[in-house]
Amino acid sequence: MVFLHTIAIAAILIQALFIFQIFQHYRYVLVKFARKRTSYRPKVALIIPCKGIDTAFDKNISSFYQLDYDDYEMIFVTESTEDAAYNSLLGLKSRFEKSTKAFSIRVLVAGVAAQGSQKLHNLLYACRSIGKDVEVFAFADSDACVRSDWLSCLVYPLRKEKQGVSSGYRWYIPLKNNLATLALSAMNAKVAQLLGPTIFNQAWGGSMAVRVDLFKRLGIAEIWRSAISDDLTLSREVKKAKLKVVFVPGCLVASFEQTNWQNLFEFARRQFIITRVTTPGTWWFGLFSSVFSVFGLWGFAILAFFSWQKQINEWHIFLAAAIVFFAGQMTRAFLRQRMIFRIFPADWPRMKIAAIADIIGNPFWSLLMLFCIVSSSVGRTIKWRGVRYKLTGPTEAVRL
């Protein structure tokens, strides 16, 4: 019992430090988000791979035509002309090409990938088509809706050589407030809140940029040729080169979504399997954090109850630990929702129920997150956009 007593006190201290870090991230996001980034404007190739019609597809794609940036080209890439996205992209190009600041808009067909993921095959096909004067690659996903200053914010950190890749992250805005969609929004919000002024940042492929010279120097094209993940492999190579992965609050993007339980578990398991195989350290950190969060609340609450029943004096220490964890989790949920209100005020009416569900249901979302991470601890086969892959190594995937 003395051992558990010591663990409880240590857990309370760690939780207090974690809450302090979250406050730091909260301040970082709001301060950085408020700043305008206009002094660094390199020539950019913005590459957006597409497969099928995402939720709010037209709204998302049209947002890239409205970027307030003078020196950029847009390259959309599909697997084939039979892809449902292909004709939609041509229609949107015809509709918006005269009103955009982009100096070039292309819709490319990459063909079926012989190895690695289809997404990376599409990205590399586009990368090979750019002009020699392009300085920065910017990447986005078709399920992201961006603000007009998104590209300016994204490329700004790359003015410094020590900053290897800049990245935003998604924030799911529910189109339907069913329980599965609310769970998706809450779990994703937990991950988004961890990004900030830290060495543990990972880039997210739906909103990231890298200098072309660094991309070539690190041999990213060769790595991507057989890999499954664009962002985790890029992050890993950047960190190996002793450079930084910079989180850019101004590049948080809205992703309008609704899902069901089957799709939610498929998505979560896929993301965690990719993380486990590509960057095992990140997966273990996620598992430890999740276990710590769940045990800190539910474990200490159960210990407090049984200790009280058995009239063990230490029961109040366990109860105090459970209360600290509960208060900490609620505080974190409140801060991230307060943060996102400042970033997406126009979408707040649609996010209110998700915000309430995140705060009130936070202890249960932690259990769900732990379940999803544990479920990804075995197996290497995933399904992504209708294609099944087997991950045979950190940078190797076989299309099944």
Backbone torsions as a table, in degrees:
resi	resn	phi	psi	omega
1	MET	NA	-34.5	177.3
2	VAL	-61.6	-38.1	178.7
3	PHE	-61.4	-45.8	179.2
4	LEU	-66.1	-34.8	176.8
5	HIS	-60.9	-44.0	178.9
6	THR	-65.4	-42.2	178.4
7	ILE	-60.8	-41.6	-179.9
8	ALA	-61.0	-44.7	179.7
9	ILE	-65.3	-42.7	178.5
10	ALA	-62.4	-41.2	-179.8
11	ALA	-63.6	-38.7	177.6
12	ILE	-62.4	-42.6	179.6
13	LEU	-65.4	-43.1	179.2
14	ILE	-64.0	-41.5	178.7
15	GLN	-62.8	-38.6	178.2
16	ALA	-63.7	-41.5	177.1
17	LEU	-64.4	-38.6	-179.9
18	PHE	-65.3	-41.9	178.0
19	ILE	-62.7	-40.5	177.6
20	PHE	-60.6	-43.0	179.0
21	GLN	-63.3	-40.4	179.6
22	ILE	-63.7	-37.7	175.3
23	PHE	-62.3	-39.8	177.3
24	GLN	-61.9	-45.1	178.9
25	HIS	-62.5	-40.6	179.5
26	TYR	-59.6	-48.2	178.9
27	ARG	-65.3	-40.1	179.3
28	TYR	-58.8	-47.1	-178.0
29	VAL	-61.6	-47.2	-175.4
30	LEU	-69.7	-37.1	179.2
31	VAL	-69.2	-48.1	-178.3
32	LYS	-67.8	-37.1	-178.7
33	PHE	-63.3	-32.8	-175.6
34	ALA	-75.2	-14.8	-175.4
35	ARG	-86.6	142.6	176.7
36	LYS	-90.3	142.8	-176.9
37	ARG	-124.0	97.6	-176.4
38	THR	-130.1	-4.2	-172.1
39	SER	-84.3	-13.8	-178.3
40	TYR	-122.7	112.8	-175.8
41	ARG	-132.4	71.5	176.9
42	PRO	-71.1	165.0	176.4
43	LYS	-75.9	128.7	-170.1
44	VAL	-122.5	138.4	167.3
45	ALA	-104.2	111.8	179.8
46	LEU	-94.5	115.9	-174.1
47	ILE	-111.8	126.7	-176.3
48	ILE	-129.3	102.3	177.5
49	PRO	-76.2	141.5	-178.1
50	CYS	-132.6	140.6	173.7
51	LYS	-147.2	112.2	-177.5
52	GLY	75.4	179.7	-178.9
53	ILE	-102.7	108.7	178.1
54	ASP	-72.3	163.7	170.9
55	THR	-58.9	133.8	-179.2
56	ALA	59.2	35.5	-176.0
57	PHE	-56.1	-51.0	-177.8
58	ASP	-61.7	-41.3	179.1
59	LYS	-62.9	-43.0	-179.2
60	ASN	-64.9	-51.5	-176.5
61	ILE	-64.7	-39.4	-179.1
62	SER	-64.1	-26.6	179.8
63	SER	-64.8	-28.8	179.3
64	PHE	-73.2	-23.6	176.6
65	TYR	-76.4	-15.4	-174.3
66	GLN	-103.1	15.7	-179.0
67	LEU	-68.2	137.0	178.1
68	ASP	-89.9	73.6	-176.7
69	TYR	-150.0	129.5	-171.2
70	ASP	-84.6	-32.3	-169.3
71	ASP	-115.8	67.7	178.3
72	TYR	-142.9	150.7	172.4
73	GLU	-117.8	152.4	178.5
74	MET	-112.4	132.5	178.5
75	ILE	-127.4	111.4	174.9
76	PHE	-96.0	140.1	-176.5
77	VAL	-132.6	130.0	173.7
78	THR	-122.0	166.6	179.2
79	GLU	-71.8	-39.9	-177.4
80	SER	-156.3	168.7	176.8
81	THR	-71.7	-13.7	178.0
82	GLU	-80.8	-14.3	178.5
83	ASP	-63.2	137.0	-178.3
84	ALA	-59.7	-26.8	-178.6
85	ALA	-72.5	-25.4	-171.4
86	TYR	-59.5	-55.5	-178.7
87	ASN	-66.3	-33.8	177.0
88	SER	-64.2	-40.0	178.3
89	LEU	-64.7	-40.0	177.8
90	LEU	-64.6	-40.7	178.5
91	GLY	-64.1	-41.9	178.9
92	LEU	-68.7	-35.0	177.0
93	LYS	-63.3	-46.0	178.9
94	SER	-61.3	-34.0	-176.6
95	ARG	-76.6	-37.6	-170.8
96	PHE	-112.6	-8.2	-170.0
97	GLU	-63.9	-23.8	-179.2
98	LYS	-85.0	-12.1	-177.2
99	SER	-108.9	-4.3	-177.6
100	THR	-90.9	157.4	175.2
101	LYS	-84.6	-10.4	179.9
102	ALA	-61.3	134.0	-177.8
103	PHE	-81.7	-13.2	179.2
104	SER	-153.8	139.6	175.1
105	ILE	-131.5	123.8	179.4
106	ARG	-129.5	144.8	173.4
107	VAL	-117.6	109.1	-173.9
108	LEU	-103.8	156.5	175.2
109	VAL	-118.9	116.8	-172.4
110	ALA	-90.6	-20.5	-174.7
111	GLY	83.8	173.1	-177.2
112	VAL	-76.3	136.8	-179.8
113	ALA	-69.4	133.2	176.6
114	ALA	-81.1	-30.4	178.4
115	GLN	-150.9	161.9	-178.2
116	GLY	69.8	-172.4	-177.4
117	SER	-81.7	152.5	178.8
118	GLN	-63.1	-37.1	-179.9
119	LYS	-60.2	-46.9	-178.7
120	LEU	-68.2	-34.3	175.1
121	HIS	-60.5	-43.7	179.0
122	ASN	-64.6	-42.7	180.0
123	LEU	-61.7	-45.5	-178.6
124	LEU	-66.1	-36.7	177.2
125	TYR	-59.4	-42.9	178.6
126	ALA	-69.5	-40.9	-179.7
127	CYS	-59.4	-35.8	-179.5
128	ARG	-71.9	-12.8	-174.3
129	SER	-97.2	-0.7	-173.6
130	ILE	-81.2	162.1	176.7
131	GLY	-78.2	163.0	-176.7
132	LYS	-70.6	-17.8	-177.4
133	ASP	-90.3	0.2	177.1
134	VAL	-72.6	130.1	-175.8
135	GLU	-99.7	-27.7	-173.5
136	VAL	-135.8	135.9	167.3
137	PHE	-92.5	128.2	170.6
138	ALA	-117.5	139.4	-177.3
139	PHE	-124.8	141.3	178.1
140	ALA	-144.9	159.3	177.6
141	ASP	-104.3	155.4	-177.2
142	SER	-75.0	-7.1	176.4
143	ASP	-99.2	14.2	179.8
144	ALA	-107.6	137.3	174.8
145	CYS	-114.3	119.3	-170.5
146	VAL	-108.7	159.2	174.1
147	ARG	-83.9	167.4	-176.7
148	SER	-65.9	-26.9	-179.6
149	ASP	-95.5	9.4	-175.5
150	TRP	-56.7	-48.3	-175.5
151	LEU	-68.5	-38.0	176.9
152	SER	-59.9	-44.0	179.5
153	CYS	-67.2	-37.9	-174.3
154	LEU	-67.5	-41.3	-176.1
155	VAL	-84.3	-19.1	-173.3
156	TYR	-55.1	-45.8	-179.3
157	PRO	-62.2	-21.3	-175.2
158	LEU	-75.4	-1.4	175.7
159	ARG	-67.5	-20.0	178.8
160	LYS	-100.3	130.9	-176.1
161	GLU	-61.4	-33.7	-175.9
162	LYS	-73.7	-11.2	-179.1
163	GLN	-100.7	104.5	-168.9
164	GLY	-80.4	-41.5	-179.7
165	VAL	-142.1	140.2	177.2
166	SER	-112.1	148.3	-173.5
167	SER	-154.2	147.4	168.0
168	GLY	-104.4	-153.2	177.4
169	TYR	-160.0	165.4	179.5
170	ARG	-87.6	155.8	168.0
171	TRP	-134.6	116.6	-177.0
172	TYR	-75.7	125.2	175.7
173	ILE	-109.8	111.5	-173.5
174	PRO	-65.0	133.4	170.6
175	LEU	-89.5	-16.3	177.5
176	LYS	-143.4	132.5	-175.4
177	ASN	-92.4	46.6	171.4
178	ASN	-79.6	162.9	-170.6
179	LEU	-61.9	-39.6	-178.7
180	ALA	-64.0	-41.6	179.4
181	THR	-68.1	-37.9	176.8
182	LEU	-65.3	-37.4	177.1
183	ALA	-65.4	-42.7	177.7
184	LEU	-59.2	-47.2	-179.2
185	SER	-62.2	-42.9	-177.5
186	ALA	-68.1	-44.7	-179.3
187	MET	-65.9	-40.0	177.5
188	ASN	-64.5	-37.9	179.3
189	ALA	-62.7	-36.7	177.6
190	LYS	-58.9	-42.3	-179.7
191	VAL	-70.0	-44.4	-178.1
192	ALA	-59.2	-34.7	-177.3
193	GLN	-68.6	-20.1	-178.7
194	LEU	-78.0	-15.4	-178.4
195	LEU	-79.7	140.8	-178.7
196	GLY	173.8	-147.3	-179.8
197	PRO	-82.0	69.7	-174.0
198	THR	-141.0	154.7	178.2
199	ILE	-78.4	-7.2	-177.0
200	PHE	-90.6	2.8	179.2
201	ASN	-58.6	144.2	169.3
202	GLN	-122.7	141.9	177.8
203	ALA	-70.5	154.3	173.7
204	TRP	-119.0	125.3	-171.0
205	GLY	-64.0	-16.9	179.9
206	GLY	-80.1	-4.8	-178.5
207	SER	-163.8	77.9	-177.4
208	MET	-149.5	159.0	-179.1
209	ALA	-145.7	150.6	178.9
210	VAL	-149.0	145.7	176.9
211	ARG	-66.9	141.7	-177.1
212	VAL	-62.2	-41.2	-179.0
213	ASP	-63.6	-38.7	178.3
214	LEU	-70.0	-40.9	177.2
215	PHE	-53.7	-43.3	-179.7
216	LYS	-74.8	-40.0	-177.6
217	ARG	-64.3	-35.3	-179.4
218	LEU	-83.2	-5.3	179.2
219	GLY	67.6	35.9	-176.2
220	ILE	-64.2	-36.4	-179.0
221	ALA	-59.0	-41.6	-179.7
222	GLU	-67.9	-38.1	178.9
223	ILE	-67.6	-44.4	-177.8
224	TRP	-66.8	-23.3	-175.0
225	ARG	-58.0	-31.3	-177.0
226	SER	-122.7	2.9	-173.9
227	ALA	-88.6	173.3	177.1
228	ILE	-107.6	-28.7	-173.9
229	SER	-113.1	128.8	175.5
230	ASP	-80.7	-48.1	-172.5
231	ASP	-75.1	-42.9	-178.1
232	LEU	-68.4	-38.3	178.5
233	THR	-68.5	-40.0	177.3
234	LEU	-64.4	-44.1	179.0
235	SER	-59.8	-43.2	-177.9
236	ARG	-62.4	-45.0	-178.3
237	GLU	-68.7	-36.9	178.0
238	VAL	-62.9	-43.5	-179.9
239	LYS	-69.3	-36.0	175.9
240	LYS	-61.4	-30.1	178.7
241	ALA	-84.5	8.5	178.6
242	LYS	65.5	31.6	176.4
243	LEU	-110.1	169.7	-173.4
244	LYS	-100.2	147.2	166.2
245	VAL	-100.3	113.3	-173.2
246	VAL	-100.4	125.2	174.0
247	PHE	-86.6	128.4	-177.3
248	VAL	-112.4	105.0	-178.1
249	PRO	-56.5	-33.6	179.1
250	GLY	-67.1	-7.9	-179.4
251	CYS	-109.3	17.0	165.8
252	LEU	-66.3	130.2	-175.2
253	VAL	-118.9	148.9	177.4
254	ALA	-81.7	135.9	174.8
255	SER	-126.9	106.7	-177.2
256	PHE	-81.4	122.7	-169.8
257	GLU	-150.0	154.3	165.0
258	GLN	-143.1	145.9	-174.5
259	THR	-147.4	177.0	173.4
260	ASN	-124.6	176.4	-174.0
261	TRP	-64.3	-39.0	-179.4
262	GLN	-62.1	-47.6	180.0
263	ASN	-67.8	-34.0	178.2
264	LEU	-63.1	-48.6	-178.9
265	PHE	-67.6	-35.3	177.6
266	GLU	-64.2	-43.9	179.6
267	PHE	-63.9	-49.3	-177.0
268	ALA	-63.8	-44.8	179.8
269	ARG	-62.4	-41.5	179.3
270	ARG	-61.0	-47.1	-178.4
271	GLN	-61.5	-42.3	-177.2
272	PHE	-74.6	-33.4	175.8
273	ILE	-65.3	-44.7	178.3
274	ILE	-58.9	-42.5	178.9
275	THR	-65.1	-44.2	-178.0
276	ARG	-61.6	-40.7	-176.9
277	VAL	-80.2	-38.8	-174.5
278	THR	-82.3	-46.3	179.2
279	THR	-133.1	81.3	-175.8
280	PRO	-55.9	-34.8	-179.5
281	GLY	-61.1	-40.4	178.6
282	THR	-65.7	-39.7	179.6
283	TRP	-64.8	-44.5	179.5
284	TRP	-64.7	-37.5	176.2
285	PHE	-62.3	-42.8	178.0
286	GLY	-63.3	-41.1	178.8
287	LEU	-64.6	-47.0	-179.9
288	PHE	-61.1	-45.0	-179.6
289	SER	-61.6	-39.9	-179.3
290	SER	-68.7	-44.8	177.6
291	VAL	-61.7	-43.7	-179.9
292	PHE	-59.3	-43.7	-179.2
293	SER	-65.5	-45.6	-177.7
294	VAL	-69.4	-48.0	-179.3
295	PHE	-65.0	-37.7	-178.3
296	GLY	-59.6	-36.4	178.7
297	LEU	-89.8	-62.9	-173.9
298	TRP	-72.0	-40.7	-178.0
299	GLY	-63.6	-49.1	-179.4
300	PHE	-69.6	-31.4	176.6
301	ALA	-64.2	-42.2	178.4
302	ILE	-67.1	-42.1	177.4
303	LEU	-61.6	-40.3	179.1
304	ALA	-62.9	-41.9	-178.6
305	PHE	-64.0	-48.7	-178.2
306	PHE	-69.7	-35.1	177.5
307	SER	-65.7	-39.1	177.5
308	TRP	-64.6	-41.4	178.9
309	GLN	-63.7	-37.3	-178.7
310	LYS	-86.7	2.6	179.5
311	GLN	58.1	41.9	176.1
312	ILE	-89.6	130.5	-172.3
313	ASN	-59.3	-30.0	-174.5
314	GLU	-75.3	1.3	-174.8
315	TRP	-58.4	-33.9	-177.3
316	HIS	-70.1	-27.1	175.7
317	ILE	-67.5	-42.8	178.7
318	PHE	-65.5	-39.7	178.2
319	LEU	-64.5	-41.0	178.5
320	ALA	-62.1	-41.3	178.7
321	ALA	-62.3	-44.9	179.7
322	ALA	-61.7	-41.3	179.7
323	ILE	-65.6	-41.7	178.4
324	VAL	-61.6	-43.7	179.3
325	PHE	-65.6	-41.8	178.5
326	PHE	-62.0	-47.3	179.6
327	ALA	-63.6	-39.2	179.5
328	GLY	-64.7	-43.8	-179.9
329	GLN	-66.2	-39.7	177.7
330	MET	-66.2	-40.0	178.6
331	THR	-62.9	-43.8	179.6
332	ARG	-63.0	-43.3	179.4
333	ALA	-63.5	-41.7	178.6
334	PHE	-63.2	-43.8	-178.5
335	LEU	-64.6	-42.6	-178.6
336	ARG	-68.0	-33.4	177.6
337	GLN	-74.2	-35.6	174.8
338	ARG	-64.5	-39.3	178.4
339	MET	-62.4	-46.4	-174.4
340	ILE	-72.6	-25.9	173.9
341	PHE	-61.6	-38.0	179.7
342	ARG	-71.1	-28.6	-175.7
343	ILE	-88.5	-38.2	-179.7
344	PHE	-122.4	61.8	-177.0
345	PRO	-62.5	-34.0	-178.2
346	ALA	-67.3	-27.9	-178.7
347	ASP	-94.6	0.9	-174.8
348	TRP	-59.2	-40.9	178.7
349	PRO	-55.0	-35.5	179.6
350	ARG	-77.8	-20.6	-175.8
351	MET	-97.6	-5.5	-173.4
352	LYS	-57.5	-48.4	-177.9
353	ILE	-64.6	-39.7	178.1
354	ALA	-63.8	-36.9	178.8
355	ALA	-65.2	-44.9	178.9
356	ILE	-63.7	-42.9	179.8
357	ALA	-63.6	-37.2	179.1
358	ASP	-64.0	-45.8	-176.4
359	ILE	-70.9	-50.6	-176.4
360	ILE	-71.4	-40.6	-176.0
361	GLY	-91.0	8.4	-173.9
362	ASN	-52.3	-43.7	179.2
363	PRO	-60.5	-31.3	-179.6
364	PHE	-81.1	-33.4	176.7
365	TRP	-65.5	-31.4	177.1
366	SER	-63.8	-39.2	176.3
367	LEU	-64.7	-42.0	-179.9
368	LEU	-65.4	-40.6	177.9
369	MET	-61.0	-44.5	179.2
370	LEU	-62.0	-42.6	178.3
371	PHE	-58.9	-44.9	-178.8
372	CYS	-64.6	-41.0	-180.0
373	ILE	-66.3	-45.7	179.8
374	VAL	-62.3	-38.2	-179.3
375	SER	-64.7	-22.7	-179.7
376	SER	-88.6	2.5	-175.5
377	SER	-75.4	-13.7	177.3
378	VAL	-127.6	150.0	177.7
379	GLY	91.3	153.9	179.0
380	ARG	-135.9	12.9	-179.0
381	THR	-102.9	132.4	179.5
382	ILE	-131.9	161.9	172.8
383	LYS	-119.7	126.5	-174.6
384	TRP	-137.7	116.6	-179.7
385	ARG	51.2	44.7	175.4
386	GLY	83.8	-1.3	-178.6
387	VAL	-116.0	135.9	178.1
388	ARG	-96.4	135.7	179.4
389	TYR	-129.1	151.2	169.6
390	LYS	-116.5	124.3	-179.7
391	LEU	-86.3	112.3	-177.5
392	THR	-98.0	-6.4	178.4
393	GLY	-175.5	174.2	-178.5
394	PRO	-56.6	-30.7	-179.6
395	THR	-127.8	27.6	-178.7
396	GLU	-137.7	129.9	177.2
397	ALA	-141.0	142.9	-179.5
398	VAL	-111.7	129.5	177.7
399	ARG	-79.8	121.8	-176.9
400	LEU	-96.4	NA	NA
